[in-house]
Every structure is written in structure tokens, then in C-alpha cells.
Amino acid sequence: MLKTCTFEANDIKMNKIYENQACFDNMDKHQRQQDICAKVDQHYGRLFFPDNMRNRGRPYFTGSLIVSMDGRMGFMDDPSSRTLAKANKEDPTGGMADLWMVNVLRTYADAVLLGTNTLHAESEFTGHVYDPELQKYRLERSERFAPVPWNVIISRNPEKLPWNHPVLNTSEIPVLMIIPRNKTKNMAWCTENDFCYELIRIDHNSESLVGDRYDTLQKNGQTHLIAALPEVDFPDWKLVMKLMRLLNIKQVAVESPYWIYELIQEKAMDEVFTTQTGVYAGGSLVPGKTQSFHSTEAPQLELASIHMTGNNVMMIRQLLKYRDRQES
Ligand SMILES: NC(=O)c1ccc[n+]([C@@H]2O[C@H](COP(=O)([O-])OP(=O)(O)OC[C@H]3O[C@@H](n4cnc5c(N)ncnc54)[C@H](OP(=O)(O)O)[C@@H]3O)[C@@H](O)[C@H]2O)c1
């Protein structure tokens, strides 16, 4: 049973204090025709995304992060993003507005990319829309959205995953696990953990997702897919993009700090929603700690909008601008 969470008007009260008109005008030109979600429109304002698949042949990637005033993504004693959000006693929503924004991005997503460190650190979450009103919007557009987005996990060591995590054992959650090919020789870790799956090997010549049982599994609503990619330079992003194209994944909400930085390195992350909450955390939980950019290649950001919750929570939407971007 998927969990739900009600977000009342006071839980998501935010004021838009800045909008970059030129940026929105430019986004307008490339936006995908999509119905407005009344709740998002009422509480957040204009939100739409470009049709990247048509424009660039790959999904549109949105990232989301909450960071403290000093740029940490969690406390040393408890690294969970929810703990960071709730630690700010000046936030009138008690961190709910930040959680709601994560839900908003999931509402438009075909896939939610999760990090395995996060799975280990946070035992309670799953990558679906908790807000019943946002979920209703999704369900009413069944021609466009599946009820639950793919929960995507990219792991070099699938045998070490926390197999009792709800992402991995909730029947309603479709899981797309991307692993190196050499990990498919012995997949006892799946049977030991009752993880029924279809295995596909994806390479540059694959034109469709051919697996013995793929069609049958889809018809039966069984959606655990394991995609094996070459272990050299894992993961090959060109193959990941191809896989997503074949699965008709048009938009991905990236919730893993590590993969946000990797996708920025790949010049593929399109925009990032950052909540900066007014507490100091100190310590060493800094996003991108091991993924530094060269000073001459630092990706630029265009500020699209800023919302404020209370007097010390800023919710910032930024688009990434890459020099000489090359698409797969
Ligand atoms: N503040 C926020 O908004 C927020 C959001 C989410 C999470 N968090 C917190 O952030 C922490 C986790 O963030 P994180 O960035 O450490 O990890 P993460 O994004 O949760 O997971 C990163 C995963 O990437 C894989 N990886 C690492 N190095 C790799 C490499 N060289 N090549 C290929 N894959 C590699 C590893 O998986 P394998 O070892 O399985 O290959 C690793 O577990 C947790 O404490 C979580 O609670 C905060």
C-alpha cells in the first residue's frame, strides 16, 4: 500500500518574490503542451517543462536538493533531508513546503532517480506522489503518466542494496535497476530477496527492449526491470538515455545528490530546484564533494524564480546553461 500525505494550504504557503520574465518567455517557446495542475498553479504559480524528447532526444532532468545555510545536505548525526527541513524552527510549514515541492516534481516525472546511499540512510521514503490531489492530476492523465513513476537505481553493487527498503519491496512501485553486466553472472541476490525481475541487456545496437518475459510482465503489471550495461565506464550515459527513450521516459526527477552532479558533469541536468533552509549544519555532508568542476568549465545557472516560506526558507528554481552542449 502506497503512503499518502495531505498538504493543506498552510503547509505549502509560499510567496513568489522573484520571476525572471525573459527566462519564462524562453521556456514558453519550448514547453510541452500540458494541462495546468490547479493546486500547483494556485500555490506555486506557473510551472511547465520543455518537451526534451522531441527537442533533444533525451528526457528532461530536474534535480531537487535541500541545503542548509552553509551548503550542507544534512546533519552528521542524522543525514536525512527531512531532518534538515524540520530542524529550522522558523519555517512556518515545518519543512512541509520543501516536501511538497519534491512531490510537485514527481507529479510530472516518468522516473525518479534515487541514490543508493540515500536508500541506506533513509529507510522510510518511496519515489511516488504522496499528495492525493497531485496524484489525482496524474491519474486523470493516464494516457501521459503511469500511476507511479519508475524508481530508478543505478548501482555497481546491487547485492549490497538495503533489500528490505520499501522502494524494493512495494508491489505498486516499478523499479528500473541499472547494473554493470558482470553483476548478472550470479543474481542470487534477487531470488534471496523475492525480487522478481526481467533482465535486459542494453547496448548501442539494441532497437527495442527484447526480453523473454518483458511483454508478459508488463501485461501482468509486474514491473521490475534490470538493465545490464557494460561495466567499462559504467554507466554509459548514452545507453542510459537510449534505455529511457525505449521506455518512453520523458522526464526524470533526480533526487540523488551524487547523480545530480554526475548529470551536470554530463551536461544533461536541465534544472535544479534548491531549498535553502535557514539553519547551520556544519560537518562534511556537502553535495558534490568528490565531483569538482574545473574552474574554466563551471556550469552556469540562470535564475528562473525564487519563492520564500516564512522569513528564512528560500526555494530557488535554476536552469543550467552549458557551454558547447552535445546531445546523445
Ligand atoms: N539534502 C537533500 O536534499 C538530500 C537528498 C537526498 C539524500 N540526501 C542525503 O544525502 C546522502 C546521500 O547522498 P550521496 O550523494 O552520498 O549518495 P546518493 O546520491 O544517495 O547515492 C550515490 C550512489 O552513487 C553510486 N556511486 C558512487 N560513486 C560512484 C562511481 N564512482 N561510479 C558509479 N557510481 C557511483 C554509489 O552506488 P553503488 O555503491 O551502489 O554503486 C552511491 O551509493 C544521504 O545521507 C542522504 O540522506 C540529502
The ligand as a Gaussian input file, in Angstrom:
#p B3LYP/6-31G(d) Opt

LIG

0 1
 N       19.564000      17.294000       1.309000
 C       18.952000      16.615000       0.376000
 O       18.165000      17.150000      -0.412000
 C       19.194000      15.128000       0.251000
 C       18.526000      14.403000      -0.739000
 C       18.787000      13.038000      -0.839000
 C       19.696000      12.458000       0.035000
 N       20.276000      13.198000       0.994000
 C       21.270000      12.603000       1.900000
 O       22.471000      12.573000       1.135000
 C       23.215000      11.393000       1.433000
 C       23.409000      10.573000       0.177000
 O       23.921000      11.337000      -0.869000
 P       25.187000      10.828000      -1.696000
 O       25.486000      11.849000      -2.709000
 O       26.236000      10.425000      -0.714000
 O       24.704000       9.461000      -2.320000
 P       23.442000       9.014000      -3.201000
 O       23.188000      10.039000      -4.220000
 O       22.337000       8.604000      -2.307000
 O       23.997000       7.671000      -3.846000
 C       25.125000       7.722000      -4.682000
 C       25.445000       6.361000      -5.227000
 O       26.156000       6.508000      -6.440000
 C       26.986000       5.393000      -6.628000
 N       28.380000       5.816000      -6.893000
 C       29.209000       6.448000      -6.103000
 N       30.407000       6.626000      -6.719000
 C       30.289000       6.105000      -7.916000
 C       31.156000       5.980000      -9.024000
 N       32.397000       6.447000      -8.980000
 N       30.714000       5.374000     -10.106000
 C       29.462000       4.893000     -10.175000
 N       28.588000       5.009000      -9.142000
 C       28.986000       5.599000      -8.036000
 C       27.010000       4.609000      -5.367000
 O       26.175000       3.477000      -5.522000
 P       26.770000       1.988000      -5.527000
 O       27.826000       1.902000      -4.491000
 O       25.555000       1.175000      -5.232000
 O       27.303000       1.795000      -6.893000
 C       26.396000       5.576000      -4.366000
 O       25.759000       4.911000      -3.356000
 C       22.403000      10.631000       2.452000
 O       22.897000      10.952000       3.710000
 C       21.002000      11.184000       2.292000
 O       20.278000      11.072000       3.494000
 C       20.088000      14.520000       1.117000

